[in-house]
């Protein structure tokens, strides 16, 4: 059965939960996950990042998300329990043919994958995207795309969170049947802004921009997708 979520439905769900569940428990809400992969990339870096984004999203969006995220391998059937996947790192990404097939099936069934280049991951991400969908290359999204216009408006596209090579931030995606299934941020490094303040020493104004854009990603994934 397809889990098709609209923002109106999300609002109704939150109202039904009542004030007693305003702060979600681990057993309640949508589960998010971080993707584990081989190849030398540090998929595990900045463990506070996704946890902080979840706390922010639970405050700002009409959704309930489980406060603890899971670490899931790309070939695991557990992938299909999570409507939003996060992948990051600095090095290579190595996935087997069966892991690629499982990830593609997850995306085709309504899942959403967000990849953040934490510097040095670009070549590996582009190779991964080409293996996932050889006939649907990564394309830069226009600033008018709905992902930049969810709860928070980003009329000029992605915020610049961490300076790497003095390039402008770019957001790339893969669109299947009119739906964005994979979103990739390059030279923005949103997840650095989600991490605990002491990790990167970023100003609070910059961290807030990163968290707001991250909340947009979650809102988009839950409203436009749904595992079936």
C-alpha positions in Angstrom: 0.0 0.0 0.0 1.4 3.4 -1.0 2.1 5.8 1.8 1.3 9.1 0.1 1.7 12.0 2.4 0.4 15.5 1.8 1.1 18.5 4.0 -2.6 18.8 4.9 -2.5 15.1 6.0 0.7 15.7 8.0 -1.1 18.6 9.8 -4.1 16.5 10.6 -1.8 13.7 11.9 0.0 16.1 14.2 -3.3 17.4 15.6 -4.6 13.9 16.2 -1.4 13.1 18.2 -2.5 15.7 20.7 -0.4 17.8 23.1 0.6 14.7 25.1 2.8 13.7 22.1 4.0 17.1 21.1 7.5 15.8 21.8 7.7 12.6 19.7 9.0 9.4 21.3 11.3 6.9 19.5 8.3 4.7 18.7 6.3 7.6 17.1 6.8 9.5 13.9 8.6 9.1 10.6 12.0 7.4 10.8 15.0 8.9 9.0 18.2 7.2 8.2 21.9 7.8 7.2 23.3 5.6 4.5 26.3 3.4 5.3 28.6 2.6 2.4 32.0 1.2 1.6 34.9 2.7 -0.3 36.8 4.7 2.3 34.4 7.6 2.6 33.6 8.6 6.2 29.8 8.1 6.0 29.7 8.4 9.8 31.2 11.9 10.2 29.4 14.7 12.1 27.0 12.3 13.9 25.2 15.3 15.6 24.1 16.8 12.2 21.0 14.7 11.4 19.9 14.6 15.0 20.0 18.4 15.2 18.1 18.7 12.0 15.4 16.4 13.2 15.0 18.4 16.4 14.7 21.6 14.3 12.2 20.0 11.9 10.0 18.7 14.7 9.8 22.3 16.1 9.2 24.0 12.7 7.3 21.6 10.5 3.8 20.0 10.9 5.4 16.6 11.1 6.5 14.2 13.8 9.9 12.6 13.1 11.6 10.0 15.4 14.3 11.8 17.3 16.9 9.0 16.7 17.9 8.2 13.2 19.2 4.8 12.0 22.3 3.9 10.1 21.3 1.7 7.2 23.3 -0.1 4.5 22.3 0.6 0.9 21.5 -3.1 0.3 19.3 -3.6 3.4 15.5 -4.1 3.3 15.4 -1.7 6.2 16.0 1.1 3.6 12.2 0.9 2.8 11.2 1.9 6.3 12.7 5.4 5.9 11.1 8.0 3.6 14.2 10.2 3.9 17.8 9.0 3.5 20.9 11.1 4.1 24.4 10.4 2.7 27.6 12.4 3.2 31.3 12.0 3.5 34.7 13.1 2.1 36.0 10.2 0.0 34.9 7.3 -2.2 31.6 5.5 -2.4 31.6 1.8 -3.3 28.3 0.0 -3.7 27.8 -3.5 -5.2 25.4 -4.1 -8.1 22.8 -5.5 -5.6 23.1 -2.4 -3.4 22.6 -0.2 -6.4 19.6 -2.2 -7.4 18.1 -2.0 -3.9 18.7 1.8 -3.7 17.1 2.3 -7.2 14.1 0.3 -6.2 13.8 2.3 -3.0 13.8 5.6 -5.0 11.4 4.3 -7.6 9.0 3.3 -4.9 8.8 6.8 -3.4 11.9 7.2 -1.3 14.1 10.2 -1.3 17.9 10.4 -1.1 19.7 13.6 0.0 23.5 13.7 -0.6 25.7 16.4 0.8 29.3 16.8 -0.4 31.3 17.3 2.7 34.3 18.1 0.4 36.0 15.5 -1.8 32.9 13.4 -2.5 31.8 15.0 -5.8 33.4 12.5 -8.2 32.0 9.6 -6.2 28.5 11.1 -6.1 28.4 11.6 -9.9 29.6 8.1 -10.5 26.9 6.8 -8.1 24.2 8.8 -9.8 25.3 7.5 -13.2 25.0 3.9 -12.0 21.6 4.5 -10.4 20.0 6.1 -13.5 22.2 6.0 -16.6 19.4 7.6 -18.6 18.6 10.3 -16.1 21.7 12.4 -15.4 22.1 14.8 -12.6 20.8 18.2 -13.5 21.1 21.5 -11.7 17.8 22.6 -10.3 16.4 26.0 -11.0 15.9 28.3 -8.1 12.2 28.1 -8.8 12.1 24.4 -7.9 9.7 23.6 -5.0 12.5 22.3 -2.8 13.6 25.9 -2.4 10.1 27.0 -1.5 8.8 24.8 1.2 8.3 26.2 4.8 11.3 28.5 4.2 11.9 30.4 1.0 15.4 30.4 -0.7 14.8 32.5 -3.8 18.5 32.5 -4.6 19.0 28.8 -4.2 21.2 27.1 -1.6 22.9 29.0 1.2 26.7 28.9 1.4 27.5 27.2 4.7 31.1 26.1 4.5 33.7 27.6 2.2 35.6 25.0 0.2 36.9 26.2 -3.2 35.2 29.6 -3.4 32.6 28.3 -5.8 28.9 29.1 -5.7 26.7 26.5 -4.1 24.8 24.3 -6.5 21.9 21.9 -6.1 21.6 19.0 -8.5 18.9 16.4 -8.8 17.6 13.3 -10.6 13.9 13.6 -11.6 11.9 10.4 -12.3 8.3 10.6 -13.6 8.2 14.3 -12.6 9.4 13.6 -9.0 12.8 14.6 -7.6 14.1 11.4 -6.1 17.7 12.4 -5.4 19.0 15.8 -4.4 22.7 16.6 -4.2 24.3 19.7 -2.8 27.7 20.8 -4.0 29.9 23.6 -2.5 27.2 24.3 0.1 27.8 21.7 2.8 24.4 22.1 4.6 25.2 19.3 7.1 28.2 21.3 8.5 25.6 23.8 9.6 23.4 21.1 11.2 26.3 19.8 13.4 26.7 21.0 17.0 28.0 24.6 17.1 31.4 23.7 18.5 32.2 21.3 15.6 32.7 23.9 12.9 32.4 27.2 14.8 29.9 28.6 12.3 27.8 31.7 13.2 24.3 31.0 14.4 22.9 33.0 11.4 24.6 30.6 9.1 23.6 27.5 11.0 20.0 28.7 10.9 20.1 29.0 7.2 21.4 25.4 6.9 18.7 24.1 9.3 16.0 25.9 7.4 17.1 24.4 4.1 17.4 21.0 5.7 13.8 21.3 6.9 12.7 22.1 3.4 14.4 18.9 2.2 12.4 16.8 4.8 9.1 18.6 4.0 9.6 18.0 0.3 10.5 14.4 0.8 7.4 13.7 3.0 5.0 15.6 0.9 6.1 14.5 -2.6 7.1 10.9 -1.9 5.9 8.0 0.1 7.2 4.4 0.1 4.9 1.9 -1.6 
